[in-house]
Amino acid sequence: MNIKDMTKEELEVLSYTDLTYMLLKENKKTMTTPELFKMICTLLEFSEEDYVAKIGDYYTSLTIDKRFVLLDNAEWDIRDNHKIDIVVDDDDEIEESEESDESEEIEEEIEEEEEDLDTMDDDLDDVDDDLDDLSIIDDEEVEEE
């Protein structure tokens, strides 16, 4: 349905982002945030005070909605009208030799930590051996001596 053929009641049921989508689709041209919201305010018969009070929230809702894309010239368009090119820079990729060197270093660090833990276990075993020779005595026995 064409937005100009809709009644005010039908327009009021729609969200601002739905109205924006319809406007961009029908006009087939990009528009700035103030242009779009001014058209919506005109359709919904909002006052200038309403425009000023609500334009910030309107902008936020456009940035959150995945159907829209903000272009370099500060105009909004429907995302479907644009393709996204993903460019991978070769400098960002890790070379295989660097990766294997890093993994070898990590393995060596792990082995060293395991050796340290083994040494600590041996030390604890020595302490346990020393405790075997000890005996528990009562307070009364201590007083007697």
Residue pairs with C-beta under 8 A, 6 or more apart in sequence:
2 26
3 11
3 19
3 22
3 23
3 26
3 43
8 43
8 44
8 45
11 19
11 43
11 44
12 44
14 22
15 61
16 37
16 40
16 58
16 61
17 61
17 62
17 65
17 67
17 68
19 40
19 43
20 36
20 40
20 62
20 68
20 76
21 67
21 68
21 78
23 31
23 36
23 39
23 40
24 30
24 31
24 36
24 68
24 76
24 77
24 78
25 78
30 71
30 73
30 75
30 76
30 77
31 39
31 75
31 76
32 74
32 75
32 76
33 55
33 58
33 59
33 62
33 74
33 76
34 55
36 58
36 62
36 76
37 51
37 54
37 55
37 58
38 51
40 46
40 58
41 50
41 51
46 54
62 68
62 70
62 76
63 70
66 79
67 78
67 79
67 80
68 76
68 77
68 78
68 79
69 76
69 77
69 78
69 79
69 82
70 76
71 77
